[in-house]
Amino acid sequence: MQDGDLASVDVLQLEAAKQHLSTMPQVNQRSLRQERLDRLQAELQRRDLGGMLLYDPVNVRYATDCRNMQIWTMHNSARYCLVPSEGKAIIFDYVNCEHLSEGIETIGETRPAVLWFYHSAGSNRQALMEKWADEVADVISERFPNQRIAIDRLDGEARDALERRQVSVSFGQDVIEHARCIKTPEEQKAQARSAFVCETGLARLKEITRPGITENELWATFGAVNASLGGDYVETRLLVSGERTNPWYSEASEKPVQVGELVAFDTDMIGPYGYSTDISRTWMCQDKPPTEEQKTVYKLSHEQVHHNMALLQPGLGFRELAEKSWKIPDRYEEFEVGVIVHGIGMCNEYPQVAPLKWFEQTGYDGMFQPGMTVSVESYIGEKGAKEGVKLEEMVRITENGCELVARFPFEDDLLN
């Protein structure tokens, strides 16, 4: 590439995309918040829990729609939220961040968080943890209908500190995962908008895929389109080319794309309103006709995705899907991706269905329901071969089967 030729967003394309977004059904954020809080509180009441303590920033956002330094707080326990089984949530936010909760009707009160993780608290960690536990226990005693709470993520010492204060603590990831797995009407609008942003980003990547452009430049362009259209971030760096497509799970690098190579990308994009669009596409750096091996692995991956999509319907069991799912040819089995489908909402979520050969070890049963959104996975690559193909579709379970949430074309030159 020449100096100044760095891949970038296209201003006219962005303006056209913004115009299209303005014509799509608008998300009623007040309804979005209340629908999600209602689902979580219904789940708490069903389990006879007084409420829930949330630390995962995705869960905090689901319950309240209040975000703050979302990536940073994934690895620094700097903000948390108490959600009673009835009434409004209490946010404990980072210092001087109370203004972030203003106007959000799901939040009844905002307080400064007590930071007891080590690099912040140092030698004061234990004392600050005790102070934290005193305050949390007091709020639970005052605001919760009973002292039984669920927690999504918390160190063992902190759990013990709450239990010493007569708070009954239980595992809570299942509580919020089951609340999140059915998408409300406003969530479905948010998913549609995120999907359109993802489609716009993918279209831009295909336009600028040319010899010499690096994997990093392609990945950065996708992130820029997402951010420019109101999205949040991209969770992974799974954009690779040529020999780096086999096996899967290498991350974007400074490798330049070459003529005739495959480019494979798993979007893992957190778009507008915090909703993920998780699809995968593989395409060629032209101009060179695809090889027979490239077409073979592409057709097989395409067949796997569409066979498994056709099985999805309400009432289908997770084990039943594993039993009926597409059988990968033996030569590609070693590098088979370990998931048939997984839930998708504000990130990857419940449910996740493992291939049958791993079902006894990592699988669990359950049933697909209308309103679930899932991503259908495929990777086809033979050990020792040069390249592999990653494809994935994102669909919503309907009363009659499933429907696409994101729509982006496949490659005719690799299918024909």
C-alpha positions in Angstrom: 0.0 0.0 0.0 1.1 3.6 -0.6 1.5 6.2 2.1 -1.9 7.8 2.8 -3.8 4.9 1.3 -4.9 3.5 4.7 -8.3 1.8 4.6 -10.9 4.0 6.0 -14.6 4.6 6.2 -16.3 6.2 3.2 -18.0 9.5 4.2 -20.7 9.3 1.5 -21.5 5.7 2.5 -21.8 6.7 6.1 -24.2 9.5 5.3 -26.3 7.1 3.3 -26.2 4.6 6.2 -27.3 7.2 8.7 -30.1 8.2 6.4 -31.3 4.6 6.2 -31.1 4.2 10.0 -33.3 7.3 10.3 -36.0 5.4 8.3 -35.9 2.2 10.4 -38.3 1.6 13.3 -37.0 3.7 16.1 -36.2 2.2 19.5 -38.3 3.5 22.4 -35.6 3.5 25.0 -37.9 4.0 27.9 -39.8 0.8 26.8 -36.6 -1.0 26.1 -35.4 -0.4 29.6 -38.6 -1.3 31.3 -39.2 -4.5 29.3 -35.8 -5.8 30.3 -36.1 -4.9 33.9 -39.6 -6.5 34.0 -38.1 -9.7 32.6 -35.3 -9.8 35.1 -37.6 -9.1 38.0 -40.1 -11.7 36.9 -37.3 -14.2 36.9 -36.2 -13.1 40.4 -39.8 -13.5 41.7 -40.2 -16.9 40.1 -37.2 -18.1 42.1 -38.3 -16.4 45.3 -35.2 -14.1 45.4 -35.2 -10.7 47.0 -33.0 -9.3 44.3 -29.7 -9.5 42.5 -26.2 -8.0 42.7 -24.7 -7.4 39.3 -21.1 -6.7 38.5 -20.8 -7.8 34.8 -21.2 -4.5 32.9 -23.3 -6.2 30.2 -25.7 -7.3 32.9 -25.7 -3.9 34.5 -26.6 -2.4 31.2 -29.3 -4.9 30.5 -31.0 -4.2 33.9 -30.6 -0.4 33.9 -29.4 0.8 30.4 -26.7 2.7 32.2 -23.2 2.2 30.9 -19.8 3.5 31.9 -16.3 2.5 30.6 -17.8 -0.9 29.6 -14.5 -2.6 28.6 -12.6 -1.3 31.5 -15.2 -2.4 34.1 -15.1 -5.9 32.6 -11.8 -6.4 34.4 -12.0 -3.8 37.1 -14.9 -4.2 39.6 -15.5 -0.5 39.7 -19.3 -0.3 39.4 -22.1 -2.6 40.5 -25.9 -2.6 40.7 -28.5 -3.9 43.1 -31.8 -4.9 41.5 -34.7 -5.6 43.9 -37.4 -8.1 42.8 -39.7 -5.0 42.8 -39.0 -1.4 42.3 -36.0 0.5 40.8 -32.4 -0.4 40.8 -29.6 1.2 42.8 -26.4 1.9 40.9 -23.0 2.2 42.6 -20.9 4.0 40.0 -17.3 5.2 39.7 -16.3 8.4 41.4 -18.1 11.5 40.1 -20.2 9.5 37.6 -23.6 10.0 39.2 -24.7 12.1 36.2 -24.6 9.1 34.0 -27.8 7.8 35.6 -29.8 11.0 35.2 -33.1 10.6 33.4 -32.9 6.8 33.4 -36.2 5.7 35.0 -35.1 2.2 35.9 -32.7 3.7 38.4 -34.0 4.9 41.8 -30.7 6.0 43.3 -27.0 6.3 42.4 -24.2 6.1 45.0 -20.4 6.1 44.7 -18.9 2.7 44.4 -16.5 1.2 47.0 -13.5 0.0 45.1 -11.8 -2.9 46.9 -9.9 -4.6 44.0 -6.2 -4.6 44.8 -4.6 -2.1 42.4 -7.1 0.5 43.6 -7.3 -0.4 47.3 -3.8 -1.8 48.0 -3.2 -2.6 51.6 -6.7 -1.1 52.4 -8.4 -3.9 50.5 -9.8 -5.8 53.5 -11.1 -2.7 55.2 -12.7 -1.4 52.0 -14.3 -4.8 51.4 -15.9 -4.7 54.9 -17.1 -1.2 54.2 -18.6 -2.4 50.9 -20.3 -5.3 52.5 -21.8 -3.1 55.2 -23.4 -0.8 52.7 -24.6 -3.6 50.4 -26.1 -5.5 53.3 -27.8 -2.4 54.6 -29.4 -1.6 51.2 -30.6 -5.2 50.9 -32.1 -5.1 54.3 -33.9 -1.8 53.6 -35.0 -2.3 50.0 -35.3 -6.0 49.3 -38.4 -8.1 50.2 -36.1 -10.9 51.6 -32.4 -11.4 52.2 -32.0 -14.1 49.5 -30.0 -12.7 46.6 -28.4 -13.9 43.5 -25.0 -12.6 42.2 -23.6 -12.8 38.7 -19.9 -12.4 39.4 -18.1 -11.8 42.7 -14.9 -13.0 44.5 -15.3 -15.6 47.2 -14.1 -13.3 50.0 -16.7 -10.7 49.2 -19.5 -13.4 49.1 -18.3 -14.5 52.6 -18.4 -10.9 53.8 -22.1 -10.7 52.8 -23.0 -14.0 54.3 -21.5 -12.9 57.6 -24.1 -10.1 57.5 -26.9 -12.6 57.2 -27.3 -12.1 53.4 -28.1 -15.5 51.7 -26.0 -15.5 48.5 -26.7 -17.9 45.5 -25.2 -18.3 42.0 -27.0 -15.9 39.7 -25.7 -16.2 36.1 -28.5 -18.6 35.3 -31.1 -16.0 36.6 -30.1 -13.2 34.2 -29.2 -15.5 31.3 -32.7 -16.9 31.3 -34.1 -13.4 31.6 -32.0 -12.2 28.6 -32.6 -15.2 26.3 -36.1 -14.0 25.0 -35.9 -10.7 23.1 -38.5 -8.1 23.8 -40.1 -6.1 20.9 -37.9 -3.1 21.5 -34.8 -5.4 21.7 -35.7 -6.8 18.3 -35.7 -3.2 16.9 -32.3 -2.6 18.4 -31.0 -5.9 17.0 -32.2 -4.8 13.5 -30.4 -1.5 13.7 -27.2 -3.2 14.9 -27.5 -5.8 12.1 -27.7 -3.0 9.5 -24.6 -1.3 10.9 -22.8 -4.7 10.7 -23.9 -5.2 7.1 -22.6 -1.7 6.2 -19.3 -2.5 7.7 -19.0 -5.8 5.9 -19.8 -4.2 2.6 -17.1 -1.7 3.2 -14.5 -4.4 3.9 -15.3 -6.3 0.7 -14.9 -3.0 -1.3 -11.4 -2.3 0.1 -10.1 -5.9 0.1 -7.2 -5.7 -2.3 -3.7 -7.0 -2.5 -1.4 -5.3 0.1 -4.1 -4.3 2.6 -3.4 -5.8 6.0 -5.7 -7.7 8.2 -5.3 -5.0 10.9 -6.4 -2.3 8.4 -9.5 -4.3 7.5 -10.4 -5.0 11.1 -9.9 -1.3 12.1 -12.1 -0.1 9.3 -15.0 -2.4 10.5 -14.6 -0.9 14.0 -14.6 2.6 12.6 -17.8 2.0 10.7 -19.5 0.6 13.8 -18.4 3.5 16.0 -19.4 6.1 13.3 -22.9 4.7 13.2 -23.4 4.6 17.0 -22.0 1.2 17.9 -19.9 0.4 20.9 -17.0 -2.0 20.2 -15.9 -5.2 18.5 -15.3 -8.1 21.0 -12.7 -10.1 19.1 -10.1 -9.7 16.4 -11.0 -12.7 14.3 -10.2 -11.4 10.8 -7.6 -13.4 9.0 -6.4 -14.3 5.5 -4.7 -17.0 3.5 -2.9 -19.6 5.6 -4.0 -17.8 8.8 -7.6 -19.0 8.1 -6.6 -22.6 9.0 -6.9 -23.5 11.8 -9.5 -20.9 13.1 -9.1 -18.5 16.0 -6.0 -16.6 14.9 -6.3 -12.9 15.3 -5.8 -10.0 12.9 -2.2 -9.1 12.2 0.0 -7.0 10.0 -0.1 -9.7 7.3 -0.9 -8.2 3.9 -3.7 -9.9 2.0 -2.6 -11.5 -1.3 -4.3 -12.1 -4.6 -6.4 -15.2 -4.6 -6.4 -15.6 -0.8 -9.5 -16.2 1.3 -10.4 -13.5 3.9 -12.4 -14.8 6.8 -14.1 -12.7 9.5 -16.3 -13.3 12.5 -17.9 -9.9 13.3 -18.6 -10.2 17.1 -19.7 -6.6 16.9 -21.4 -4.8 19.7 -23.5 -2.2 17.9 -26.1 0.5 18.7 -27.9 0.2 22.0 -25.3 -2.4 23.1 -26.6 -5.2 20.9 -24.3 -7.7 19.3 -24.4 -8.8 15.6 -22.5 -12.0 15.3 -22.2 -13.4 11.8 -19.2 -14.7 9.8 -18.3 -14.4 6.2 -15.4 -15.5 4.0 -14.6 -13.9 0.7 -11.7 -13.8 -1.9 -9.1 -11.2 -2.6 -9.7 -10.9 -6.4 -8.8 -11.1 -9.3 -8.1 -14.7 -9.5 -10.6 -17.6 -9.9 -11.1 -19.7 -6.8 -9.4 -23.1 -6.6 -11.5 -26.3 -6.4 -10.4 -26.7 -2.7 -11.5 -23.2 -1.9 -14.9 -23.9 -3.5 -15.2 -27.2 -1.7 -14.7 -26.0 1.8 -16.9 -22.9 1.2 -19.8 -25.1 -0.2 -19.5 -27.4 2.8 -19.6 -24.6 5.3 -22.6 -23.0 3.6 -24.3 -26.4 3.6 -23.7 -26.9 7.3 -25.1 -23.5 8.3 -28.2 -23.9 6.2 -28.9 -27.5 7.2 -28.8 -26.5 10.9 -30.8 -23.4 10.4 -33.6 -25.5 8.8 -33.9 -27.5 12.0 -34.5 -24.6 14.3 -38.1 -24.2 15.6 -39.9 -23.7 18.9 -40.0 -26.9 21.0 -36.8 -28.3 19.5 -34.5 -29.7 22.2 -30.9 -28.8 22.4 -29.8 -32.5 22.4 -32.3 -33.1 19.5 -30.5 -30.4 17.5 -27.1 -32.0 18.3 -28.4 -35.4 17.1 -30.0 -34.0 13.9 -27.3 -31.5 13.0 -25.1 -31.7 9.9 -22.4 -34.4 10.0 -19.0 -32.9 9.3 -16.9 -35.1 6.9 -14.2 -37.0 8.7 -11.3 -35.1 7.1 -12.5 -31.8 8.6 -13.6 -33.1 12.0 -10.4 -32.3 13.9 -10.9 -28.5 13.4 -14.6 -28.5 13.9 -15.9 -25.5 15.8 -17.1 -26.5 19.2 -20.6 -24.9 18.9 -23.6 -25.6 16.7 -25.5 -22.6 17.8 -25.3 -20.1 20.6 -27.6 -17.4 21.9 -26.8 -13.8 21.0 -28.1 -10.6 22.5 -25.9 -7.9 24.1 -23.1 -10.5 23.8 -22.9 -14.3 23.4 -25.4 -15.8 25.8 -27.6 -18.8 26.8 -28.2 -21.2 25.2 -25.2 -22.9 23.6 -25.5 -26.2 21.9 -22.4 -28.4 21.6 -21.8 -31.0 18.8 -23.1 -34.4 19.7 -19.5 -35.9 20.2 -19.0 -33.4 23.0 -22.5 -33.2 24.3 -21.9 -35.4 27.4 -18.9 -33.4 28.4 -20.0 -29.8 27.7 -23.6 -29.9 26.6 -26.9 -29.5 28.4 -30.5 -29.9 27.4 -33.2 -27.3 27.1 -35.7 -26.2 24.4 -35.8 -23.4 21.8 -38.5 -20.8 22.4 -40.0 -18.1 20.2 -38.1 -14.8 20.7 -34.7 -16.4 21.2 -31.9 -15.1 18.9 -29.1 -17.5 18.1 -26.0 -17.6 15.8 -25.5 -20.7 13.7 -21.8 -21.6 13.4 -19.6 -23.3 10.9 -15.9 -23.7 10.3 -14.6 -26.1 7.6 -10.8 -26.6 7.4 -8.7 -29.7 7.0 -5.6 -30.1 9.1 -2.5 -29.5 6.9 -4.5 -27.7 4.2 -3.7 -24.1 3.3 -7.1 -22.4 4.1 -10.4 -22.7 5.8 -13.8 -21.1 5.7 -15.8 -19.5 8.5 -19.5 -18.8 8.0 -22.2 -18.0 10.5 -25.8 -16.7 10.4 -27.8 -14.9 13.1 -31.5 -15.9 13.3 -34.5 -15.3 15.6 -36.7 -18.3 16.6 -40.3 -17.6 15.4 -43.6 -19.5 15.9 -42.9 -21.4 12.7 -39.2 -21.8 12.5 -36.5 -19.1 12.3 -35.9 -15.8 10.4 -32.7 -14.0 9.6 -31.8 -11.0 11.8 -28.7 -10.0 9.7 -28.6 -10.3 5.9 -25.4 -10.3 4.0 -24.8 -12.2 0.7 -22.7 -15.2 0.3 -20.0 -15.6 -2.5 -21.5 -16.8 -5.8 -18.0 -17.4 -7.2 -17.3 -19.8 -4.4 -20.7 -21.5 -4.5 -21.0 -22.0 -8.2 
